[in-house]
Amino acid sequence: MLISNRYLPGNFTFSTFTLGTLLSLASIIPLQANESTERVLDIGSMKPSSSQVTFERNPHSSASEIDVIIAMGPEGYPGLGITSTDGSPWDLSDFGHIEAEIENTGETKLPLSLRVDNSGNWQDNPWNTESTTVKPGETKTLKVIFGHSYGLKPGYKLDPSKVSQLLFFTGKTSKAEKQFRIVSIKAAGPAGETPPVNPASVRTAPPKGVILGAEVKLLPAQIVATDGAEATLVNDGSALDVNFTKGKGRKISINPIIGKWDLRQSVAVAIRIKNTGTSPVSPRARALSQPGGTDVFSSGPIPPGGEGNIVVSFIPEVPWTGIKGSVKTSWQSEKGTGTRFVSNAVGSIAILADPSGEAQSMRIESIIAGAPTKALPEWIGKRPPVEGDWTVTFNEEFDGNEIDLTRWNVYTPNYWDKRSHFSKDNVIVGDGVCRLRFEKKKGPHADSPEGKVTDYATGFIDTYGKWVQRYGYFEARMKLPEAPGLWPAFWLMPDRGLDAGPQWKRQDSGNKGMEFDIMEFLSGWGVYRYNIAMHWNGYGKDHQQTGSTTIYFEPDAEGYITAGLLWTPGEAVFYANGEVVARWESPRISSVESDMMFTHVSGGWDNNGIDDAQLPCDFVIDYVRVWQRADLASEVDGVQSTQPTLAGRTEPDQS
């Protein structure tokens, strides 16, 4: 979890539909709302947001055109604000959007944004914004649909009856002057207007994971046969007969009706096949997404008349392995390791002939996505996954009724999102677990009258200033939240102690330090996929990183993940429910003692929006255990303080 402003609350969303809706939707996409009567907006006061901005009404036009010049300068977002003639809000409740016709009258490319405001607390971001780029001499229409922003994604629920201001702005203008003309501004479209549905953005969640089988049938348009393959729907689409003629490369693809399948609630696809031919067959299958596909899996030999299953796992057969010896940023992996498959945007299920090249016949009886549970190895929770002279150095079972402040802090600055505050009341211990609760609850950060007030409260715990360790095996058993827009994580950060100076120096990921993201989860991915990462050399221009955003796991019988990190000199190995999911060997692996952190904020770089109706939602931590190997132990390991403080200490313990 990189401490950086690149991790802002996400707007990543898709249109999700039920199967029944899709059948009718297929014939009407793209959707386009009928325009209502247009209204040209009365323009009253105009106020530059920067001294770089000058403007005048176009003297050569009878229309209310406005010429704007933005001189070179240091301002980040220079622009022009516009209000109504009498200064009161525009009532545009009869309309669905505002559109402005923009002409680039300058000589350089013009990136331009239009922001439509309600009055209110600026911290709530009470506005909708859209952007475009206009070439010199070109004219474009910039449109903001109420309630949508940044590419027509759902945004702030703007009240169109109280539009207080329009703001046209651009980015930093440091190399060349920008000029543009606002040709017209008008309200149009029907009230309650929604953006057209882009078929590529549609995500279909199969009912109970069923793509074929039970009451779910295939349509002819979903089947694509290539390279000597034939496919015929039988029993009114409830099964698929497949014939592979003699040859190589034969394949059947089964596709969604529209867009992609959303298989976030799954970690595998099971395909039931019957051999309808006269010789044994060993068909293969894989799932495909835009970034990449799963591994290819086989049923094994199925005799004539027999049945078998192909289980297409989202978990790669060879775990992600970072580029050996690298010390620079790379999100690639050693060839043949890991996966780039994304389960929330599955484009097809491919059925492949076995490699013998012989003619084959079979019937696809069912295709069902699901999340099989995993029987955990006996060592989990009892010892590290490798042999050695190991000793337990930290064991937190959360057996009490409140957090142990001699071990954990509950306050720290919130570096990760701008919408939540940390509260001790949202660290809930009971029934043998710790719950970091994210909820809609207005209040100040760190429960302090001086703290920044936000609309959401959440819990946080870390061992900063109280316990650290260099090397060893770190493990936590957790249940991930399912509400959208959340971003929990289990991670390590350097902590060099009080003598190193202020927190930013103590926790610097440079100078041989490193951030380890053992389990970093975006709830928009679904609860069986997460991210592992390592960050080093600070978070500025020298920042380096590596890892994988497509780590999949099978849950245990209670739906938990037990995530672990085996950290030794020059190597980091990551585990999920007893299986290696990632490893990296490099001389840049951290050699600095680190503390443990559990965060539960919102946003992230690839997430969807928060749904208040699904809050509160908990990130559950069952236990935290750490071991140290005798030959790796050092005097820096262990307890640094036992003072029961709410935040990490900045002064030595008093004797």
N, C-alpha and C positions, 0 to 999 in steps of 0.2 A: 504494500500500500504506500505508494510514493507520496511523500509530503510535498505537494506541489499544487499550484492553482490550475494545473491541467485537469485535475479531478474535480469538476464542478457538477452540480446536480444535473443529471442527464435528461434529455428530452426524447430518448430513443423509443419510439412506439411503432406498433403495427396495428392494422385493422384485423381483428380476430372475429371469425364468424363460426356459427354452427354449421353442420353439414347441410341441414335443410335450407338454411338461408343461402348457402352457396349455390344450390341447384337453381334457385330463381335469380340469384345475382349474376350468374354466368352469362345470362342472355342480355343483361342491361348495362354492364360495365363498358365504357366509362360512364359514370353518373355525372350529370350536369344540371344544376339547379336552374330553373327559369328565372330570368332577371325581372325584378319588379321595376317600378318607375324610378328613374334616377333623380338625384337631388344634387345640384351643384352647391358646394359648401360656401357660405359667406365667409370671407376672410377679413378678420379685423386686425388685431395687433400681431406684429411679427417681431421676434426678439432673437438675435444671434446668441448662441450658447458659448461663443468664443470671440475674442477680439480679432481673430483671423477671418471672420465671416462678414461680408458686406452684401447688401441686396438692394434691388429696386424693382418696381413694377415696370414691365416692358413697355416703353413709350410708343412702340411701333405696332402694338396690338390692341384691338378693341376688347379682347378678352382679359381676364384678370391673371395674366401671366406674370411670373416672378423670376427675375434673373438673379442668380446667386453666384458669388465668387468666394472661393476659399483660398486665401493666400497661404504660402508656405509658412510653417511654424511648428512648434513642439506639441500643440494640443493633441490629445488622444482621439477625441471624437467631436470635432467641430461640426456645428450644424445650425439649423434655423428652426425655432419654435413658432407655431402659428396657433392663434386662438380665434374665437368667433368675433363677430362685429361688436356685440355688446359685452363680451368678456364672459358670458355665462356658458355652461357646457352645451354642446350640441346634443339634441335629442335625436338619435338615429335609430330608435327602436324599431322603426318600420323597415330597416335595411339589414343586410347581412355582411357587408364589407365596405371598406373605403378603398378607392383606387386613385392613384395619381399618375398622370402622364408626364414623363420626364424626358427632356431632350439634353443630351450632352453637348454643350456649346463650346467645350474646351478642346484641348489638343491631346489629352491623356485619358486613359481608361478610367472610368468613374465607378468605384464601388459605393453604392448608396443604400441606406436603410431608411425605412419609414416606421416610426413608432407611434402608436395610437394609445393615448393615456386616459386613465381614470385618475381622479385625485385620490390621495390616500398616502399611507406610509410608504416611502420609497423602498424600504426594506422588503416589502411584500411584492415588489416588482409589478405594480398594478398597470401593466401595459401589454400590448401585443406588438410584435415586431417582425417585419419581413425585409429581405434584402435582395438586391440584384446588382448586376454590373452592366454598365452602359458604355459602349464604344464611342469614340469621337464621332459626332454627326448622327449618331443613332438615337431613336426615340423608343422608349419602352414604357409599359404600364406596370407600376409597382402596386400590388394589391395586398391588403391585410384583411383576412376574414376574422371577424370577431370571435375571440376564444381560441385562436390559433396563432402559432409563432414558429419562426425558424424552419421554413420548409413545410408549412401547413400542418405541423404537428400540434396536438392539443396543448394549449398553454393556459395562461391566466384567464379566468372566466370574466372577461371584460363586460361591463354594463354598457350597452350601446346607447342607453338613454342619458348617459352622463360622460360623454367624451369631452375631456377638459382641454386637451392639447394634441396637436400633431407635431412631431419632431422629425425633420429630415436631417440625417447626419451621415458623415463618412468617416474613414479612418484617418490615421496620422498623415498629414500632408507635408512631408519633409523634403521632397525632391522636385515637385512641380506643382504649380497652381492648378486648381480644379474649378471648372465653371459648369453650371447646368441651369436649365430653365424648367420651372414647374409650370407646365402648360395648362393643366387643369387638375382640380381635386373634386371628387364627387363621391357620394354614398350611393350604393346600388345593391342589387341582389336581395333575395327574400329574407325576412327575419328568420333567424335560426339556421342560416345557411351553413352547410358543411362542405369541406373540400371534395372534389371528385375522388372517387376511389381509384387508386392506382392498382391494377391487378397484381403487379409485382410485390406490393406491400401486404397483400392478403395472407394471413396465416390461419390455417385450418387445424384445429385441435380435434383429432378423430375421437368420436365418442368412446370412452373407456379404452382408448388406444386402438380401436378396431379400424383398420384400413380396408380389410376384406374379411367377411365372416359374420356370423350371427345375422343381423338384419341389414348389415352394410354391404352394398353391392357396388361393383365397378361399372363405369360407363365406357363405351367404346373409345371416346376421345381421350381416356386416361391411359390407353395402351399404345406403346410404340414398339414395333418389332423391327430388328435390324439384322443384316448380315446372315441371311438364311434362316431366320427364325419366323415362326408363325404362331399367332395367338388368337384364340377364339373364346369369347365369353359364353358360358353355358349356364343353364338353370337361371335364366333371366339376370345374369351378371353376378350370381353368388359364387361362382368359381371360374377359373381361367384355365383352359386347355392350352398347353404349350408344346409345340413340335420344333425341335432343332434338327435341321437337315445336316447331312454329313459336311464337315468343314470346320473352320476355325472362326473365332471371334463372334459367335452367335449370342444374341442378347435380347431380352425383353425388358423394357422399362415401364414401370407403373408410376404414373405421375398424379399429383393432386388435380382436382378439377380446375382450380384457379390458384395462382401464387405458389405457396410453399406449405408443407405440413409443419405444424408446431408440435414437436415431440419432446418438449421440455420436461414433461412428467415421466419420461422414459429414459432408460439407459441401454435398451436393446430392442430389436424387432425380431419376433419369432415367425417363421414362414413354414406352414404345414404343406407338405408335398406328397402326392401319391404317384408312384411309378405306373403309368398306363401303357408302357411299352413291353417289349419282350426280352430286354436285356437290362442288367443292372445300370443304374445311373448314379452319379455323384454331383448333383447340381451345386452351384455356388451362388452367392448373393452378397450385395453390399448396399449401403445407403449413401446417397450423394447429396452434398450441399454446395453452395457457391464457392466457399473457400477451399473445400476438399471433401473427400469421401472417407468412409470407414475402411478398415481392412476388408479383404475378401474372405468370406467364411464358407465352409462346405458342410453339406449334410452328412458326408460319408456315404458309402455305398448303400443304395436302396434297391432291394431285389424287385423283380417284376411283380406287380400287384401289391407291393409293400408300401408303407408310409414312413416318412421321416421328417425331421425338423432341421431347418437352417436357423441358427441363432446368430443374428448380426449384432454384435456388441459394439457400442460406441467407444468402448475402452480399447485402445490399440494393443496389439499383441506384444509390441516392444515399446516400453515406456519412453517418454520424451527424454532425450539425452542432449544436453547443451554442447555447443561446440567445444571440444576438449582443448584446454589450454588457452582459450580466448580470454582477453581482458577488456574487450570492447563490446558495445551494445550489439546484440543479435537476438532476434526472436525466432531465428531459424533453429534447427536441431541437426544432430548428426543424421545422415541419410538413412531412411528406413526406420526412424524412431518417431514416436508420438503421433498425433493426428491434428488435422486442421478442420475436422468435421464439426459443424455447429448444429445442435439438435433442434434449435428453434427456427430453422429455415431449411427444411429438408426438401430437395427438389424432386427426388425420385428414389424408388427402390428398384435395383437392377437384378434380374435373374439371369445368371450366366450358365451356359452349357459347361459340362465338365471338360477338361482339357484333352480328352481322348480323341476328339474330333469325330466320333461316331454319331449316327443319328440317334435321337433320344425323344421320348414322349413322356409327358407328365401332366398332372393337374395341380394347380395352385389352389388349395382348399381354404386357406386363411392366411392373413397377414395381420399380426397384432403386436403393437408396441407396448412395452411395459418396463417395470423396474424390479427384476428379481432380487431377492435379498441374498446376502452373503453370510455364510457361516465363517465366523472370525477364527483365525489361528489362535492356539492356546496361549501364545506369548503376549498377546495384546493386553496392555494394562498391567502386566506382571514383570516384564523385563524388556530391554531393547531387542530389536530384531536380529542382532548379530552377537556372536560370542564375545566374551571379554570379562574382565573383572569390574563389574558395574555396581554402583551404589546409588540408591535413591537419594537425591539431594533436594527435591521439592515435591511435596505431595499435598494437593488441595482437593478435598472431597466435598466441600461446601455442605458440611453436615449440620451447621448451626442454623440460626434464624436471621443472621445479619453478616455482612461482609467483614472479614477480619482485616481491620485497618493497619495491623502491624505487618501485614504482608502485601496488601493491595492499596493503591490509590484509586479514588473515584473521580478526581478532577484533573484536568489538563487543558490547555488551549485546544479548541476544536479547529484543527487545520484542514479538515476534509470536506465539510459542507457548510453552507451559509444559512441553513434553515433550521438546524437543531442545536439545542444546548444540553450540556451534560448536567444531570441531577443525581444526587445520591439516592433519591427516592425511586429512580429507575434502575437501580441495581438491587434486585430482589433475590434474596437467598431463602430457600426453603425446600422441603421435600428432597433434599440431597442434591440440588442443582442451584446454579446461579443463572438468573434471567436478566439479560440486558434488554429492557423493554423500550421499544420505539413507539411513541404515541403522540396524538395531537393534544398538546398541553402547553399553553403559553407560559413563558417564564424566563428568568434571567439565567445566563450561563453560570455554572458552578454555584447555583442557588445564592448568588451574591447580589445585593442591591445595585452594585456597580457593573454587573455582568450584562452582556448584550442580550436583549430580549428577542426570542424567536418563538415561532408557533408550535414547534415540535420539541419534545423532551426525549432524551435517550440515556442509556447507561454506558459506562466506560469503566474498565479496570486495567491497571498495569502495575508492574513491580518496580518502576523507576525509582532509584534511590533506596530501595529496600532489599532487593535481591537481584543478583546477576550471576551469569555463568558463561565461561568461554568453552566452547565445544560440548559434546554430549548428545543425549537423545531427549528431545522435547516432544511431548504428546498431550493432546487434549481430545476429549470426546464431546461432540457438539451436535445439536440439532439446528438446522438452518431455517430461517424465516421464509415463509411463502408469499407474504404480501409484496406487491410490486414496488420497485423503486428503492429497495434497501441494499445495504452494502456492509455486511459484517466481515470481520477478519480476525485471524489469529496470527500474530507476527512477532518478530524480534527486532529490537533496535539497539545499537551500541549504547552503553552507559559507562563512561570512563571514570565516573565518580566525582565528588565535590572538588577535588584538586584540579580537575580539568577546566573548571570555570562554569559559565552559564550553560543552560540546557543545550543551546545550539552547538556548543563546542563538545559537550559531553556526548551528544547523540549524533555527531557528525558521521555521515556514512563514508567520508573520505578517510585518509590517514589509516588505511588498513581496516576500517570499519565497513559494515554492510548492513543493509536492511534485508531481512528474510521474510517474505510473505509465505507462510506455511500453508495457509488456507485463506484465500481472499475470494469472496463470493458476491456476485451481482444477482439479485433475485429475479431479474428479467431473463436470466439464463435457465431458470428451473433449478430444483434443489439437488441435481445429480451432476452438475458441472461447476467447476470453479477454476481459479487462477492461482498459479504459483509464480513467484518472481523473486529476483534478487536485484537490488539497486545499490550502486556504489559511486564514489567520487562526488558526493554532494548532489544537490538538486538544481544546480545552475547549468552553465554552459558546458561543464565537464562531466555532467551526469551520464552514467552508463547503466545498462540494465539488460537482463535476459530472463527468460522464463516461457511459460505457455499459458494461454487463456482457455485451453480446451483440455482440462483434466477432468475425466469422468470417473465415477465410482459407483459400486453397488452398495446400497445402504445395508446396515445390519437389521435384525428382525424388528427393532424398535424405531427404525428410520434415522438412526444417528450415523455420523461419520466420525471415525477416530483418525485424526490427522497427525502425522509425526514428521519430525526433521531429525535425521542423523547427521550431525555436524562434526566433522573431523578436519584436521589440517589439510587444506587443498581439495576438499570434497564436501558436497552437500547432497544428501539423498532424501527424497520426500516420499512419505507413505500415506496411503488412504485405506483404512480397514484392512491393514496387514499386507497390502500389496505395494510394491515400488511403483510410483507413478511418474517420477522425474528424478534425474540426477545430473550433476555437473561437476566436472573436475577442472580446477583452474588454480593457478597460483594466487588469484585475486580473491579467493574465498576468505571471508573475514577471519581475523585473528584477534578481535577485540571482544571483551566480555559484553554481554547483552542482557537486557531485561525483556520480559514478556508483556505483550499488550493484547487486549481484546477490545475491539471497537465495533460499534453498530450505528453507523450513520446512514445517510441517504445519498443517492446520486451515483457517481462513478462515471466511467468513460463509455459505457455500452449498456445502459440500463433503460428501463421505462420509468414513467412518472409514478409518484406516490398516489395511492388510492386511500383517502381518509376512511372510507367505509370498511376497509380491511385492517384498520388499526384499532387497538394496540396490537403489536406483533413482537414476539420474543425471539431473541437469539439465545439459545439454551446451552449452557456449559455444564456438563456432568462432572468432569474432573479435569485436573491439570497435573501431570506428573513429569518429572525430569530425573534423568539418571546421568551420572558422570563415570567415565572409565578411569581407573586408577592412574594409568600412564598419561592421561590428559589433564588431570586435576592440577590446579594452581592456586596460589594464595589470593588471586582476584575473585575466585568463585565464592558464592554463598551470600549470607545475610549481610547487608550493609547498614540496616537500621531496623529497629523494632518499635519506633515511635508511631503511635496510632494516628497518623496524619491523614487528612483527606486528599492532599496533593503531595507530590514528590518533594522531599525536603531539600532545602537550599542552604541549610546550615548544619554543622556537625551536631550529633546527639549530645545533649548535656549529660555530663557524668553525675 
